[in-house]
């Protein structure tokens, strides 16, 4: 296990260390030698999401969807 690659068992056993190192650089978790997950620090996650530092990430759909007005409703049909 190198400093950026962790076995699943090693990551579970040393979660606090994994999180501290993720704050500095991405950490890869492997299962049977196959990469299955990456742990990122918050700065890297914000950069990846395109959010300024200290800002809150919005769901992708919320960032791109313009506000649309609902179509006007027609008056109810006249009753006889």
Secondary structure, DSSP 8 states (H G I E B T S, - for coil): --SSEEEHHHHHHTHHHHHHHHTTS-EEEEETTEEEEEE--HHHHHHHHT--TT-----HHHHH----------------
